[in-house]
């Protein structure tokens, strides 16, 4: 029996994997959406979008747990912006590997800075399907 030495590395992107360009557009718009305009969610999030936060709201509630669509997320962001005026997110570092991405970010509010990480799954069109978001108590720039 002889060993097959042919390369198994695909020479083109499979139809079910987003291109780096389409996923990059979604990732680049992510913090702009958080900082300014929840309507961006309707453009960059897949119809079956889900987000999973590791934190609760200050009152202990978890309204983001009910998000099931891009439309739900846009409404949530409008509410969130009203609850958190003046909060600014900045990108620290990111990476995209096919249908997966990561974003390290800082958030500043009232002179206090903290950081976090978002982990993404993209759909074949490069829109965000899933996000797992964890915030910390220190800047990611350190």
Backbone as a ProteinNet text record, in pm:
[ID]
protein_1_A
[PRIMARY]
XXXXXXXXXXXXXXXXXXXXXXXXXXXXXXXXXXXXXXXXXXXXXXXXXXXXXXXXXXXXXXXXXXXXXXXXXXXXXXXXXXXXXXXXXXXXXXXXXXXXXXXXXXXXXXXXXXXXXXXXXXXXXXXXXXXXXXXXXXXXXX
[TERTIARY]
84.3	0	89.3	60.7	141	69.8	150	95.7	55.8	-61.6	-108.6	-42.3	40.7	114.4	57.2	-60.6	-121	-161.8	-155.5	-193.7	-344.1	-383.7	-526	-566	-476.3	-507	-589.2	-708.3	-790.1	-719.3	-739.5	-677.1	-767.2	-892.6	-983.3	-1073	-1137.7	-1225.2	-1351.9	-1389.2	-1512.9	-1632.6	-1739.3	-1857.4	-1918.1	-1897.3	-1958.9	-1872.7	-1756.3	-1666.4	-1663.3	-1677.8	-1674.3	-1534.8	-1530.9	-1400.8	-1348.4	-1217.4	-1158.5	-1212	-1243.6	-1292.7	-1430.8	-1522	-1658	-1662.3	-1589.6	-1584	-1514.4	-1410.9	-1338.2	-1431.5	-1517.9	-1613	-1701.9	-1749.6	-1835.1	-1757.1	-1637.3	-1556.5	-1518.2	-1482.6	-1444.9	-1561.9	-1684.1	-1801.9	-1852.6	-1805.4	-1858.1	-1852.4	-1736.9	-1726.5	-1788.6	-1790.2	-1863.7	-2010.4	-2063.6	-2202.3	-2223.2	-2132.8	-2145.7	-2131.9	-2048.9	-2025.8	-2130.8	-2193.5	-2274.8	-2411.4	-2424.2	-2544.3	-2585.4	-2686.4	-2736.1	-2793	-2831.6	-2884	-2780.8	-2653.5	-2548.2	-2568.6	-2629.4	-2653.8	-2736.5	-2829.7	-2914.2	-2833.1	-2718.8	-2634.2	-2527.5	-2471.2	-2356.1	-2389.7	-2511.1	-2548.4	-2640.4	-2617.4	-2699.9	-2840.8	-2934.2	-3073.7	-3088.4	-3005.4	-3012.7	-2908.1	-2873.5	-2772.3	-2802.8	-2697.5	-2705.3	-2581.5	-2599.1	-2485.9	-2496.2	-2383.4	-2377.6	-2283.5	-2339.2	-2259.6	-2227.7	-2110.7	-2071.7	-2108.8	-2170.6	-2206.4	-2356	-2404.3	-2543.6	-2547.7	-2666.6	-2686.7	-2669.8	-2647.6	-2628.2	-2740.3	-2862.7	-2973.7	-2984.5	-2889.3	-2890.7	-2967.5	-3033.1	-3110.6	-3018.9	-3074.7	-2998.5	-3082.5	-3115.9	-3201.8	-3141.3	-3011.6	-2948.6	-2973.5	-3011.4	-3040.1	-3157.4	-3242.2	-3359.1	-3330.5	-3209	-3175.1	-3167.9	-3246.2	-3249.1	-3229.5	-3228	-3214.7	-3134	-3093.5	-3026.3	-3117.9	-3245.9	-3343.7	-3352.4	-3356.6	-3356.7	-3232.7	-3117.6	-2992.3	-2992.7	-3044	-3052.2	-3137.9	-3249.8	-3335.4	-3262.7	-3192.5	-3115.2	-3010	-2938.3	-2834.6	-2893.2	-3009.5	-3075	-3102.9	-3153.3	-3178.4	-3046.8	-2944	-2815.3	-2752.3	-2756.2	-2699.7	-2768.9	-2899.7	-2972.2	-2931.7	-2896.5	-2856.9	-2711.6	-2630.4	-2484.9	-2430.7	-2482.1	-2432.7	-2284.9	-2211.7	-2072.2	-1974.2	-2020.8	-1931.6	-1864	-1732.6	-1658	-1575.8	-1594.6	-1517.6	-1407.4	-1289.9	-1179.5	-1120	-1080.1	-1018	-873.7	-831.9	-693.6	-623.3	-685.2	-629	-742.2	-723.7	-822.9	-757.8	-832.5	-786	-907.4	-892.9	-996.5	-930.8	-991.2	-945.6	-1066.6	-1088.9	-1202.7	-1333.2	-1406.4	-1538.6	-1535	-1416.5	-1402	-1321	-1351.8	-1277.4	-1269.1	-1174	-1156.4	-1129.2	-1178	-1156.1	-1126.7	-1009.1	-976.8	-1015.2	-1083.2	-1129.8	-1114.8	-1112.8	-1120.8	-1250.8	-1301.5	-1420.1	-1390.2	-1429.4	-1405.5	-1536.5	-1559	-1679.1	-1645.7	-1676.4	-1654.7	-1511.5	-1414.5	-1274.1	-1218.1	-1298.4	-1253.6	-1242.1	-1133.7	-1112.2	-1105.5	-1170.5	-1165.8	-1154.1	-1140	-1125.3	-1204	-1200.8	-1270.6	-1233.1	-1297.1	-1274.2	-1408.4	-1425.4	-1540.7	-1488.5	-1555.9	-1522	-1639.7	-1611.7	-1715.3	-1716.2	-1836.3	-1856	-1925.7	-1877	-1935.1	-2012.7	-2117.9	-2190.5	-2116.8	-2160.9	-2090.2	-2082.1	-2172.8	-2169.7	-2082.3	-2017.4	-1930.7	-2004.3	-2133.8	-2209.3	-2189.8	-2207.1	-2185.4	-2304.3	-2276	-2380.8	-2383.9	-2267	-2256.9	-2145.3	-2168.7	-2065.1	-2068.2	-1950.7	-1933	-1850.4	-1905.6	-1843.3	-1815.8	-1689.6	-1649.3	-1575	-1619.6	-1553.3	-1472.6	-1367.8	-1282.3	-1276.4	-1180.7	-1169.1	-1045.4	-967.8	-847.3	-839.1	-762.8	-743.7	-674.8	-710.5	-644.5	-514.9	-485.2	-363.3	-241.3	-261.8	-148.4	-70.4
-116.3	0	123.1	218.5	340.4	454.5	544.8	660.2	767.7	829.4	938	1067.3	1126.3	1246.3	1372.6	1361.9	1481.1	1578	1703.1	1807	1802.4	1817.4	1825.7	1969.3	2061.9	2202.8	2253	2312.2	2361	2475.5	2481.7	2587.5	2709.7	2697.8	2812	2803.2	2912.3	2916.2	2837.7	2740	2666.7	2760.5	2725.3	2810.8	2839.8	2752	2770.9	2853.9	2901.3	2979.4	3122.6	3221.3	3359.6	3396.3	3492.2	3542.4	3632.8	3649.6	3739.1	3880.3	3922.2	4057.6	4077.6	3982.1	4001	3991	3897.3	3888.2	4011.5	4060.2	4179.6	4300.7	4316.7	4430.2	4423.4	4305	4290.2	4319	4262.4	4283.9	4431	4497.2	4638.6	4727.9	4688	4768.2	4739.9	4633.1	4588.2	4697.1	4757.2	4858	4990	5021.2	5139.8	5124	5005.8	4976.2	4997.4	4945	4960.1	5106.3	5183.3	5322.6	5419	5388.9	5493.1	5452.1	5338.3	5313.7	5167.2	5136	4999.3	4946.6	5037.4	4992.7	4914.9	4933.4	4858.9	4708.7	4668.2	4525.8	4463.1	4538.7	4484.7	4450.6	4514.1	4492.8	4385.3	4379.3	4290.1	4161.5	4149.9	4029.9	3940.7	3811.6	3713.7	3711.9	3660.4	3654	3570.1	3467.2	3379.6	3417	3544.4	3596.3	3561.8	3530.9	3511.3	3572.6	3631.4	3682.1	3626.9	3592	3535.7	3623	3691.9	3776.4	3701.4	3728.5	3667.5	3755.6	3870.6	3962.4	3990.2	4045.6	4088.1	4240.3	4294.1	4438.6	4472.6	4600.9	4638.9	4592.1	4579	4534.3	4382	4311.2	4165.4	4101.7	4181.7	4127.3	4086.5	4007.8	3960.8	3976.8	4100.5	4119.1	4067.6	4060.1	4010.9	3861.7	3789.7	3646.7	3621.3	3722	3706.7	3736.5	3778.1	3813.3	3686.3	3684.6	3568.5	3606.1	3736.7	3782.7	3912.1	3950.4	4079	4193.6	4180.6	4283.3	4296.8	4184.5	4188.2	4260.8	4233.4	4293.5	4444.5	4487.4	4631.2	4701.3	4641	4699.8	4701.3	4593.7	4587.5	4698.7	4717.3	4821.1	4960	4985.8	5116	5135.5	5030.9	5038.3	5058	4978.9	4983.4	5121.7	5181.1	5316	5415.4	5403.3	5491.2	5472.4	5350.8	5320.1	5354.6	5369.5	5385.6	5501.5	5622.3	5734.5	5762.8	5798.2	5835.1	5719.9	5596.8	5481	5468.4	5445.8	5435.8	5306.1	5227.7	5105.9	5135.9	5079	5090.7	4952.1	4929.4	4801.9	4800.1	4687.1	4667	4574.4	4463.8	4369.4	4280.1	4221.9	4128.1	4028.2	3924	3821.7	3754.2	3714.2	3638.7	3516.2	3399.9	3274	3206.5	3230.4	3169	3214.6	3121	3154.2	3195.3	3215.6	3252.6	3380.9	3458	3580.5	3610.4	3696.6	3740.2	3889.3	3955.3	4098.1	4128.6	4184.2	4237.1	4384.4	4429.9	4567	4625.6	4758.5	4833.8	4912.7	4940.2	5023.7	5127	5250.9	5358	5427.6	5447.8	5517.5	5588.1	5715.3	5789.6	5788	5787.1	5787.6	5652.5	5548.3	5413	5332	5257.5	5174.2	5027.6	4945	4799.8	4738.9	4609.1	4544.3	4416	4357.2	4232.2	4167.9	4056.2	3981.9	3932.6	3943.1	3886.8	3780.6	3667.3	3557	3539	3535.4	3537.6	3411.8	3374.2	3282.6	3362.9	3352.4	3424	3328	3378.9	3297	3302.8	3228.5	3228.2	3365.4	3457.5	3593.1	3686.9	3636.5	3719.1	3795.2	3767.8	3832.5	3754.9	3823.5	3763.4	3674	3546.1	3451.7	3437.8	3420.8	3399.1	3484.8	3531.7	3605.4	3561.1	3536.9	3513.7	3631.6	3706.3	3831.6	3827.9	3852.2	3850.9	3980.6	4051.8	4174.4	4148.7	4226.6	4213.8	4342.7	4352.9	4469	4551	4513.4	4590.8	4605.5	4704.2	4730.2	4612.6	4588.8	4485.5	4537.6	4665.1	4724.3	4694.7	4642.5	4621	4496.6
0	0	0	-87.3	-94.8	-24.7	28.5	99.7	-0.2	20.4	-64.9	-17.8	-101	-62	-125.7	-187.3	-246.1	-136.9	-165.9	-70.9	-47.9	77.1	110.3	140.5	115.3	136.7	20.2	47.3	-63.7	-136.3	-266.4	-344.8	-356.2	-317.5	-317.5	-194.7	-163.7	-47.8	-77.2	7	-15.7	-13.2	-83.5	-92.4	44.4	142.8	273.4	368.9	323.6	407.7	357.6	449.3	403.7	353.3	263.6	222.3	332.4	337.2	436.3	424.6	302.7	280.6	341.4	322.7	373.2	525.1	582.2	728.1	785.9	719.3	764.1	771.5	671.8	674.6	798.8	831.1	949.5	1076.6	1087.5	1207.1	1223.1	1112.3	1118.8	1160.2	1128.3	1163.2	1304.8	1367.5	1496.4	1604.2	1626.6	1732.3	1690.7	1561.8	1516.2	1553.3	1534.2	1571	1720.8	1802.4	1947.3	1990.1	1920.8	1959.1	1907.5	1794.1	1732.4	1682.6	1618.3	1539	1540.1	1619.3	1627.5	1497.3	1405.2	1276.4	1195.1	1224.5	1154.5	1173.4	1284.1	1309.8	1198.9	1144	1037.8	912.7	895.4	778.4	801.8	922.5	945	1018.9	1070	1145.7	1062.3	1071.6	1001.1	1059.9	981.7	1027.3	1153.5	1169.6	1287.3	1392.2	1399.4	1490.5	1635.9	1710.7	1856.2	1917.8	2037.1	2113.4	2254.6	2311.3	2445	2527.9	2626.1	2714.3	2843	2898.2	3024.5	3143.7	3117.6	3225	3221.5	3329.8	3338.1	3339.7	3326.6	3342.4	3490.5	3523.3	3664.7	3758.8	3706.1	3790.8	3798.5	3733.8	3736.4	3622.2	3539.9	3428.8	3313	3222.7	3106.7	2979	2940.8	2824.1	2694.1	2684.6	2561.7	2540.4	2645.4	2630.2	2536.4	2515.1	2429	2282.5	2248.7	2111.3	2027	1918.7	1828.9	1682.5	1652	1513.5	1509.7	1389.1	1370.2	1412	1383	1420.9	1572.4	1643.8	1790.9	1842.1	1779.1	1824.3	1799.9	1685.5	1657.6	1763.7	1800.9	1905.9	2039.9	2071.5	2195.8	2198.5	2088.5	2083.9	2102.1	2044.5	2066.4	2215.1	2281.1	2425.2	2499.7	2463.4	2531.3	2520.9	2400.6	2383	2475.5	2493.5	2584.5	2729.5	2767.2	2904.3	2933.2	2828.4	2843.5	2759.3	2779.8	2698.6	2729.8	2626.8	2645.4	2653.6	2647.5	2650.5	2513.3	2514.9	2389	2388.4	2283.2	2260.4	2160.1	2182.4	2086.7	2062.6	1939.9	1904	1951.8	2003.3	2045.1	1945.6	1910.6	1813.8	1763.9	1645.7	1594.2	1501.3	1470.5	1377	1315.9	1191.2	1121.5	1060.1	1084.7	1027.3	964.6	835.9	768.2	827.5	884.9	938.8	1086.6	1141.1	1282.4	1296	1398.6	1424.2	1572.2	1607.8	1745.9	1746.4	1850.2	1864.9	2011.2	2036.7	2169.2	2167.8	2272.7	2275.7	2414.6	2418.3	2543.1	2540.6	2658.3	2672.4	2780	2752.8	2848.6	2880.1	3009.9	3055.6	3186.1	3192.4	3316.2	3364.5	3273.9	3312.2	3351.3	3344.1	3376.7	3248.3	3236	3117.7	3159.1	3079.6	3097.4	2958.8	2951.3	2821.8	2813.5	2695.9	2676.7	2545.4	2517.9	2394.3	2341.4	2210.4	2141.2	2045.3	2041.4	1952.3	1856.8	1726.7	1624	1539.8	1494.7	1383	1274.3	1150.5	1037.4	949	883.5	786.1	651.6	550.9	422	354.7	390.9	335.3	417.1	522.6	605.8	713.9	730.5	838.6	968.3	1078.5	1210.3	1245.5	1272.4	1314.9	1466.3	1527.2	1671.5	1727.3	1850.2	1922.6	2067.4	2121.8	2264.2	2314.3	2410.5	2453.7	2603.4	2637.8	2777.8	2807.3	2908.7	2951.7	3077.7	3091.9	3209.2	3288.1	3377.2	3463.6	3435.6	3332.9	3299.6	3149.1	3106	2965.1	2897.5	2772.7	2694.2	2632.5	2650.8	2596.1	2683.1	2801.5	2890.3	2856.4
[MASK]
++++++++++++++++++++++++++++++++++++++++++++++++++++++++++++++++++++++++++++++++++++++++++++++++++++++++++++++++++++++++++++++++++++++++++++++

